Amino acid sequence: MRKLLFLFILMVSFSGCYLFKKQTTYYGISTDAKNIVFVMDISGSMEGKNEGGLTGRATAAAANAGANVVERTVGGRLGNIAGSQIRKQTTKLGSAKRELIPTIKGLAESTQFSVLIFEDKVKSWRSAPVTASATNKNLAAVYIDAVQSGGGTSAKAALEQAFRVTGIDAIFFVTDGQPTDASAQEILNLAASKNRSKKIVINCIGIGDDQDETFLRQLAAANNSQYFRK
């Protein structure tokens, strides 16, 4: 029983606490738009370690130490599984989840939002935007926390689907790599064409050292939006 209690406390400390947080920014960018689409890369490379910053390295070190303690204390297959789950919080996908879930939890109830995830294919959490009720925010958090990484980086397809969402005024686009379904210029041309009259904000967040920073900066700047490097 003590081992299970110890395991529960550590799992909450390293992987669950962000499920209960709320914030009104996404990577420091305000989320005060009325209809938002969050577009998150879950390609295979997102399983890589999050290289960014002193805080990221400190979190990774703490999580790795915690995972080692769990594996030794709990032992066996259960200990190994629990340790692996804790270490996953140090990946780029884990970092993206820790940022997105509190952001969604902090949305005003008057906001409408959508969540798209992409690798080789693009998947939508819901077929249309939903209001930011407590129930919808909790359901979105559970969905996001459960996604697994794998596949390529179909950035063009993801943005095309985001532009098809009715009534949006802001897109938050998060990726760690270079597009695999089109060139950067093709995606910039797509955004210019689709957004000529809509004037949708396209805030871009790049995670890790393999991101195409030039492309993301250009995409944000061309749409009067912000770029953030994680």
Phi and psi in degrees as GROMACS dihedral restraints (atoms count N, CA, C in turn):
[ dihedral_restraints ]
;  ai    aj    ak    al  type     phi  dphi    fc
    3     4     5     6     1   -62.4    20    10
    4     5     6     7     1   -39.1    20    10
    6     7     8     9     1   -63.3    20    10
    7     8     9    10     1   -41.7    20    10
    9    10    11    12     1   -66.9    20    10
   10    11    12    13     1   -39.7    20    10
   12    13    14    15     1   -64.1    20    10
   13    14    15    16     1   -43.5    20    10
   15    16    17    18     1   -60.9    20    10
   16    17    18    19     1   -43.1    20    10
   18    19    20    21     1   -62.4    20    10
   19    20    21    22     1   -44.0    20    10
   21    22    23    24     1   -60.7    20    10
   22    23    24    25     1   -45.0    20    10
   24    25    26    27     1   -62.0    20    10
   25    26    27    28     1   -44.2    20    10
   27    28    29    30     1   -68.6    20    10
   28    29    30    31     1   -39.5    20    10
   30    31    32    33     1   -62.8    20    10
   31    32    33    34     1   -40.6    20    10
   33    34    35    36     1   -65.9    20    10
   34    35    36    37     1   -41.7    20    10
   36    37    38    39     1   -62.7    20    10
   37    38    39    40     1   -43.4    20    10
   39    40    41    42     1   -97.6    20    10
   40    41    42    43     1   -24.3    20    10
   42    43    44    45     1  -128.2    20    10
   43    44    45    46     1   -11.3    20    10
   45    46    47    48     1  -113.5    20    10
   46    47    48    49     1   -16.3    20    10
   48    49    50    51     1   -64.2    20    10
   49    50    51    52     1   -31.1    20    10
   51    52    53    54     1   -68.2    20    10
   52    53    54    55     1   -16.9    20    10
   54    55    56    57     1   -67.8    20    10
   55    56    57    58     1   -17.3    20    10
   57    58    59    60     1  -110.3    20    10
   58    59    60    61     1    -2.1    20    10
   60    61    62    63     1   -84.0    20    10
   61    62    63    64     1   159.1    20    10
   63    64    65    66     1  -134.0    20    10
   64    65    66    67     1   142.9    20    10
   66    67    68    69     1  -150.4    20    10
   67    68    69    70     1   155.6    20    10
   69    70    71    72     1  -106.6    20    10
   70    71    72    73     1    14.0    20    10
   72    73    74    75     1  -132.1    20    10
   73    74    75    76     1   161.6    20    10
   75    76    77    78     1  -125.0    20    10
   76    77    78    79     1   110.1    20    10
   78    79    80    81     1    52.5    20    10
   79    80    81    82     1    40.6    20    10
   81    82    83    84     1    81.5    20    10
   82    83    84    85     1    -0.7    20    10
   84    85    86    87     1  -100.8    20    10
   85    86    87    88     1   131.4    20    10
   87    88    89    90     1   -60.1    20    10
   88    89    90    91     1   142.1    20    10
   90    91    92    93     1  -113.0    20    10
   91    92    93    94     1    43.9    20    10
   93    94    95    96     1   -89.7    20    10
   94    95    96    97     1     9.5    20    10
   96    97    98    99     1   -68.0    20    10
   97    98    99   100     1   162.1    20    10
   99   100   101   102     1   -88.3    20    10
  100   101   102   103     1   -27.5    20    10
  102   103   104   105     1  -142.4    20    10
  103   104   105   106     1   106.4    20    10
  105   106   107   108     1  -114.9    20    10
  106   107   108   109     1   139.3    20    10
  108   109   110   111     1  -114.0    20    10
  109   110   111   112     1   120.9    20    10
  111   112   113   114     1   -94.8    20    10
  112   113   114   115     1   120.8    20    10
  114   115   116   117     1  -114.8    20    10
  115   116   117   118     1   114.1    20    10
  117   118   119   120     1  -120.3    20    10
  118   119   120   121     1   127.1    20    10
  120   121   122   123     1   -71.4    20    10
  121   122   123   124     1   126.4    20    10
  123   124   125   126     1  -124.1    20    10
  124   125   126   127     1    27.9    20    10
  126   127   128   129     1   -62.5    20    10
  127   128   129   130     1   167.7    20    10
  129   130   131   132     1   -56.4    20    10
  130   131   132   133     1   -33.7    20    10
  132   133   134   135     1   -68.1    20    10
  133   134   135   136     1   -18.5    20    10
  135   136   137   138     1   -68.9    20    10
  136   137   138   139     1   -11.3    20    10
  138   139   140   141     1   -78.7    20    10
  139   140   141   142     1    -9.9    20    10
  141   142   143   144     1   -69.6    20    10
  142   143   144   145     1   165.7    20    10
  144   145   146   147     1   -67.8    20    10
  145   146   147   148     1   144.6    20    10
  147   148   149   150     1   -81.2    20    10
  148   149   150   151     1   111.7    20    10
  150   151   152   153     1   -83.5    20    10
  151   152   153   154     1   -11.7    20    10
  153   154   155   156     1   -75.1    20    10
  154   155   156   157     1   123.0    20    10
  156   157   158   159     1    70.7    20    10
  157   158   159   160     1   165.7    20    10
  159   160   161   162     1   -63.8    20    10
  160   161   162   163     1   -41.3    20    10
  162   163   164   165     1   -62.5    20    10
  163   164   165   166     1   -43.1    20    10
  165   166   167   168     1   -62.2    20    10
  166   167   168   169     1   -41.5    20    10
  168   169   170   171     1   -68.2    20    10
  169   170   171   172     1   -37.8    20    10
  171   172   173   174     1   -65.9    20    10
  172   173   174   175     1   -41.6    20    10
  174   175   176   177     1   -62.2    20    10
  175   176   177   178     1   -42.9    20    10
  177   178   179   180     1   -63.0    20    10
  178   179   180   181     1   -42.7    20    10
  180   181   182   183     1   -64.1    20    10
  181   182   183   184     1   -42.6    20    10
  183   184   185   186     1   -65.7    20    10
  184   185   186   187     1   -42.3    20    10
  186   187   188   189     1   -65.2    20    10
  187   188   189   190     1   -41.2    20    10
  189   190   191   192     1   -64.9    20    10
  190   191   192   193     1   -41.3    20    10
  192   193   194   195     1   -64.0    20    10
  193   194   195   196     1   -42.5    20    10
  195   196   197   198     1   -63.1    20    10
  196   197   198   199     1   -40.1    20    10
  198   199   200   201     1   -63.2    20    10
  199   200   201   202     1   -40.6    20    10
  201   202   203   204     1   -62.7    20    10
  202   203   204   205     1   -41.6    20    10
  204   205   206   207     1   -63.9    20    10
  205   206   207   208     1   -43.8    20    10
  207   208   209   210     1   -60.0    20    10
  208   209   210   211     1   -46.6    20    10
  210   211   212   213     1   -61.3    20    10
  211   212   213   214     1   -39.3    20    10
  213   214   215   216     1   -73.8    20    10
  214   215   216   217     1   -41.7    20    10
  216   217   218   219     1   -75.9    20    10
  217   218   219   220     1   -47.7    20    10
  219   220   221   222     1   -77.7    20    10
  220   221   222   223     1   -44.6    20    10
  222   223   224   225     1    74.4    20    10
  223   224   225   226     1   167.3    20    10
  225   226   227   228     1    65.1    20    10
  226   227   228   229     1  -162.3    20    10
  228   229   230   231     1   -65.3    20    10
  229   230   231   232     1   -39.6    20    10
  231   232   233   234     1   -61.6    20    10
  232   233   234   235     1   -42.8    20    10
  234   235   236   237     1   -62.9    20    10
  235   236   237   238     1   -40.6    20    10
  237   238   239   240     1   -65.9    20    10
  238   239   240   241     1   -41.6    20    10
  240   241   242   243     1   -64.2    20    10
  241   242   243   244     1   -45.6    20    10
  243   244   245   246     1   -63.8    20    10
  244   245   246   247     1   -41.8    20    10
  246   247   248   249     1   -61.9    20    10
  247   248   249   250     1   -40.1    20    10
  249   250   251   252     1   -63.4    20    10
  250   251   252   253     1   -40.7    20    10
  252   253   254   255     1   -64.8    20    10
  253   254   255   256     1   -38.4    20    10
  255   256   257   258     1   -66.1    20    10
  256   257   258   259     1   -42.6    20    10
  258   259   260   261     1   -64.5    20    10
  259   260   261   262     1   -28.6    20    10
  261   262   263   264     1   -62.1    20    10
  262   263   264   265     1   -21.8    20    10
  264   265   266   267     1   -70.8    20    10
  265   266   267   268     1   -12.8    20    10
  267   268   269   270     1   -92.2    20    10
  268   269   270   271     1    -1.2    20    10
  270   271   272   273     1   -80.9    20    10
  271   272   273   274     1   169.2    20    10
  273   274   275   276     1   -63.7    20    10
  274   275   276   277     1   -36.9    20    10
  276   277   278   279     1   -66.5    20    10
  277   278   279   280     1   -40.7    20    10
  279   280   281   282     1   -60.2    20    10
  280   281   282   283     1   -41.1    20    10
  282   283   284   285     1   -62.8    20    10
  283   284   285   286     1   -42.8    20    10
  285   286   287   288     1   -64.5    20    10
  286   287   288   289     1   -39.8    20    10
  288   289   290   291     1   -64.3    20    10
  289   290   291   292     1   -42.9    20    10
  291   292   293   294     1   -63.3    20    10
  292   293   294   295     1   -24.7    20    10
  294   295   296   297     1   -89.3    20    10
  295   296   297   298     1   -40.6    20    10
  297   298   299   300     1   -72.9    20    10
  298   299   300   301     1   -42.2    20    10
  300   301   302   303     1   -62.6    20    10
  301   302   303   304     1   -48.2    20    10
  303   304   305   306     1   -62.6    20    10
  304   305   306   307     1   -31.3    20    10
  306   307   308   309     1   -64.6    20    10
  307   308   309   310     1   -46.5    20    10
  309   310   311   312     1   -64.1    20    10
  310   311   312   313     1   -41.0    20    10
  312   313   314   315     1   -61.3    20    10
  313   314   315   316     1   -28.0    20    10
  315   316   317   318     1   -91.9    20    10
  316   317   318   319     1     0.9    20    10
  318   319   320   321     1   -65.4    20    10
  319   320   321   322     1   142.4    20    10
  321   322   323   324     1   -65.7    20    10
  322   323   324   325     1   148.0    20    10
  324   325   326   327     1   -64.5    20    10
  325   326   327   328     1   -19.9    20    10
  327   328   329   330     1   -78.6    20    10
  328   329   330   331     1   -10.1    20    10
  330   331   332   333     1   -79.6    20    10
  331   332   333   334     1   145.6    20    10
  333   334   335   336     1  -108.0    20    10
  334   335   336   337     1   145.0    20    10
  336   337   338   339     1  -146.8    20    10
  337   338   339   340     1   157.4    20    10
  339   340   341   342     1  -134.6    20    10
  340   341   342   343     1   155.7    20    10
  342   343   344   345     1  -128.4    20    10
  343   344   345   346     1   122.7    20    10
  345   346   347   348     1  -116.6    20    10
  346   347   348   349     1   135.4    20    10
  348   349   350   351     1  -119.3    20    10
  349   350   351   352     1   148.0    20    10
  351   352   353   354     1  -145.2    20    10
  352   353   354   355     1   146.3    20    10
  354   355   356   357     1  -139.7    20    10
  355   356   357   358     1  -115.2    20    10
  357   358   359   360     1   -67.3    20    10
  358   359   360   361     1   -34.6    20    10
  360   361   362   363     1  -115.1    20    10
  361   362   363   364     1   162.2    20    10
  363   364   365   366     1  -108.4    20    10
  364   365   366   367     1   132.1    20    10
  366   367   368   369     1  -124.3    20    10
  367   368   369   370     1   140.8    20    10
  369   370   371   372     1  -109.8    20    10
  370   371   372   373     1   134.1    20    10
  372   373   374   375     1   -63.3    20    10
  373   374   375   376     1   -42.2    20    10
  375   376   377   378     1  -133.3    20    10
  376   377   378   379     1   155.7    20    10
  378   379   380   381     1   -74.5    20    10
  379   380   381   382     1   -15.3    20    10
  381   382   383   384     1  -149.5    20    10
  382   383   384   385     1   160.8    20    10
  384   385   386   387     1   -57.8    20    10
  385   386   387   388     1   148.1    20    10
  387   388   389   390     1  -121.2    20    10
  388   389   390   391     1   157.5    20    10
  390   391   392   393     1   -73.8    20    10
  391   392   393   394     1   151.9    20    10
  393   394   395   396     1   -84.2    20    10
  394   395   396   397     1    56.4    20    10
  396   397   398   399     1   -74.4    20    10
  397   398   399   400     1   163.6    20    10
  399   400   401   402     1   -58.7    20    10
  400   401   402   403     1   -40.8    20    10
  402   403   404   405     1   -63.7    20    10
  403   404   405   406     1   -48.1    20    10
  405   406   407   408     1   -64.6    20    10
  406   407   408   409     1   -37.7    20    10
  408   409   410   411     1   -66.5    20    10
  409   410   411   412     1   -39.8    20    10
  411   412   413   414     1   -66.7    20    10
  412   413   414   415     1   -40.9    20    10
  414   415   416   417     1   -64.9    20    10
  415   416   417   418     1   -40.9    20    10
  417   418   419   420     1   -63.4    20    10
  418   419   420   421     1   -40.1    20    10
  420   421   422   423     1   -61.9    20    10
  421   422   423   424     1   -43.1    20    10
  423   424   425   426     1   -63.1    20    10
  424   425   426   427     1   -42.9    20    10
  426   427   428   429     1   -61.8    20    10
  427   428   429   430     1   -48.8    20    10
  429   430   431   432     1   -63.7    20    10
  430   431   432   433     1   -42.5    20    10
  432   433   434   435     1   -64.0    20    10
  433   434   435   436     1   -24.9    20    10
  435   436   437   438     1   -89.6    20    10
  436   437   438   439     1   -12.9    20    10
  438   439   440   441     1   -67.7    20    10
  439   440   441   442     1   147.5    20    10
  441   442   443   444     1  -116.8    20    10
  442   443   444   445     1   152.6    20    10
  444   445   446   447     1   -86.1    20    10
  445   446   447   448     1   157.1    20    10
  447   448   449   450     1   159.9    20    10
  448   449   450   451     1   149.0    20    10
  450   451   452   453     1    92.8    20    10
  451   452   453   454     1  -170.1    20    10
  453   454   455   456     1   -90.2    20    10
  454   455   456   457     1  -161.2    20    10
  456   457   458   459     1  -125.1    20    10
  457   458   459   460     1    80.6    20    10
  459   460   461   462     1   -84.0    20    10
  460   461   462   463     1    69.6    20    10
  462   463   464   465     1   -67.0    20    10
  463   464   465   466     1   -39.4    20    10
  465   466   467   468     1   -62.4    20    10
  466   467   468   469     1   -47.0    20    10
  468   469   470   471     1   -62.3    20    10
  469   470   471   472     1   -38.0    20    10
  471   472   473   474     1   -64.9    20    10
  472   473   474   475     1   -44.4    20    10
  474   475   476   477     1   -69.5    20    10
  475   476   477   478     1   -36.4    20    10
  477   478   479   480     1   -58.5    20    10
  478   479   480   481     1   -44.3    20    10
  480   481   482   483     1   -68.2    20    10
  481   482   483   484     1   -36.8    20    10
  483   484   485   486     1   -61.8    20    10
  484   485   486   487     1   -41.1    20    10
  486   487   488   489     1   -65.5    20    10
  487   488   489   490     1   -21.8    20    10
  489   490   491   492     1   -82.1    20    10
  490   491   492   493     1   -10.9    20    10
  492   493   494   495     1   -69.0    20    10
  493   494   495   496     1   131.1    20    10
  495   496   497   498     1   -70.3    20    10
  496   497   498   499     1   130.6    20    10
  498   499   500   501     1    76.6    20    10
  499   500   501   502     1    11.6    20    10
  501   502   503   504     1   -74.2    20    10
  502   503   504   505     1   151.0    20    10
  504   505   506   507     1  -125.7    20    10
  505   506   507   508     1    -1.5    20    10
  507   508   509   510     1  -152.7    20    10
  508   509   510   511     1   138.0    20    10
  510   511   512   513     1  -119.7    20    10
  511   512   513   514     1   134.1    20    10
  513   514   515   516     1  -111.3    20    10
  514   515   516   517     1   115.2    20    10
  516   517   518   519     1  -112.3    20    10
  517   518   519   520     1   117.2    20    10
  519   520   521   522     1  -118.5    20    10
  520   521   522   523     1   126.8    20    10
  522   523   524   525     1  -151.8    20    10
  523   524   525   526     1   160.5    20    10
  525   526   527   528     1  -117.1    20    10
  526   527   528   529     1    -2.9    20    10
  528   529   530   531     1  -140.2    20    10
  529   530   531   532     1  -167.1    20    10
  531   532   533   534     1   -95.3    20    10
  532   533   534   535     1   144.1    20    10
  534   535   536   537     1   -57.8    20    10
  535   536   537   538     1   142.8    20    10
  537   538   539   540     1  -111.1    20    10
  538   539   540   541     1    -6.3    20    10
  540   541   542   543     1  -106.8    20    10
  541   542   543   544     1    -1.0    20    10
  543   544   545   546     1  -171.8    20    10
  544   545   546   547     1   162.5    20    10
  546   547   548   549     1   -76.6    20    10
  547   548   549   550     1   161.7    20    10
  549   550   551   552     1   -58.4    20    10
  550   551   552   553     1   -40.6    20    10
  552   553   554   555     1   -65.4    20    10
  553   554   555   556     1   -37.7    20    10
  555   556   557   558     1   -62.1    20    10
  556   557   558   559     1   -38.4    20    10
  558   559   560   561     1   -71.5    20    10
  559   560   561   562     1   -38.8    20    10
  561   562   563   564     1   -62.1    20    10
  562   563   564   565     1   -40.2    20    10
  564   565   566   567     1   -65.2    20    10
  565   566   567   568     1   -40.6    20    10
  567   568   569   570     1   -59.6    20    10
  568   569   570   571     1   -48.5    20    10
  570   571   572   573     1   -62.3    20    10
  571   572   573   574     1   -40.6    20    10
  573   574   575   576     1   -62.4    20    10
  574   575   576   577     1   -40.1    20    10
  576   577   578   579     1   -71.2    20    10
  577   578   579   580     1   -47.8    20    10
  579   580   581   582     1   -71.4    20    10
  580   581   582   583     1   -29.4    20    10
  582   583   584   585     1  -103.7    20    10
  583   584   585   586     1     7.3    20    10
  585   586   587   588     1   -59.1    20    10
  586   587   588   589     1   -42.2    20    10
  588   589   590   591     1  -103.0    20    10
  589   590   591   592     1   -24.2    20    10
  591   592   593   594     1   -76.8    20    10
  592   593   594   595     1   -33.9    20    10
  594   595   596   597     1    57.7    20    10
  595   596   597   598     1    43.1    20    10
  597   598   599   600     1   -78.2    20    10
  598   599   600   601     1   135.5    20    10
  600   601   602   603     1   -71.5    20    10
  601   602   603   604     1   133.2    20    10
  603   604   605   606     1  -124.3    20    10
  604   605   606   607     1    87.3    20    10
  606   607   608   609     1   -78.4    20    10
  607   608   609   610     1   134.0    20    10
  609   610   611   612     1  -117.9    20    10
  610   611   612   613     1   132.4    20    10
  612   613   614   615     1  -123.1    20    10
  613   614   615   616     1   123.5    20    10
  615   616   617   618     1  -106.8    20    10
  616   617   618   619     1   130.4    20    10
  618   619   620   621     1  -111.8    20    10
  619   620   621   622     1   126.8    20    10
  621   622   623   624     1    86.9    20    10
  622   623   624   625     1   179.5    20    10
  624   625   626   627     1   -85.9    20    10
  625   626   627   628     1   -11.3    20    10
  627   628   629   630     1   -95.8    20    10
  628   629   630   631     1     0.8    20    10
  630   631   632   633     1   -64.9    20    10
  631   632   633   634     1   154.8    20    10
  633   634   635   636     1   -91.6    20    10
  634   635   636   637     1    84.8    20    10
  636   637   638   639     1   -62.8    20    10
  637   638   639   640     1   -38.9    20    10
  639   640   641   642     1   -59.6    20    10
  640   641   642   643     1   -47.0    20    10
  642   643   644   645     1   -60.6    20    10
  643   644   645   646     1   -47.0    20    10
  645   646   647   648     1   -65.9    20    10
  646   647   648   649     1   -39.2    20    10
  648   649   650   651     1   -63.9    20    10
  649   650   651   652     1   -41.7    20    10
  651   652   653   654     1   -65.8    20    10
  652   653   654   655     1   -41.7    20    10
  654   655   656   657     1   -62.7    20    10
  655   656   657   658     1   -43.1    20    10
  657   658   659   660     1   -67.1    20    10
  658   659   660   661     1   -47.6    20    10
  660   661   662   663     1   -63.7    20    10
  661   662   663   664     1   -38.9    20    10
  663   664   665   666     1   -67.0    20    10
  664   665   666   667     1   -16.7    20    10
  666   667   668   669     1  -118.7    20    10
  667   668   669   670     1    26.3    20    10
  669   670   671   672     1    50.8    20    10
  670   671   672   673     1    45.8    20    10
  672   673   674   675     1  -126.6    20    10
  673   674   675   676     1  -176.1    20    10
  675   676   677   678     1  -111.9    20    10
  676   677   678   679     1   149.9    20    10
  678   679   680   681     1  -116.9    20    10
  679   680   681   682     1   140.0    20    10
  681   682   683   684     1  -132.7    20    10
  682   683   684   685     1   131.4    20    10
  684   685   686   687     1  -101.8    20    10
  685   686   687   688     1   124.2    20    10
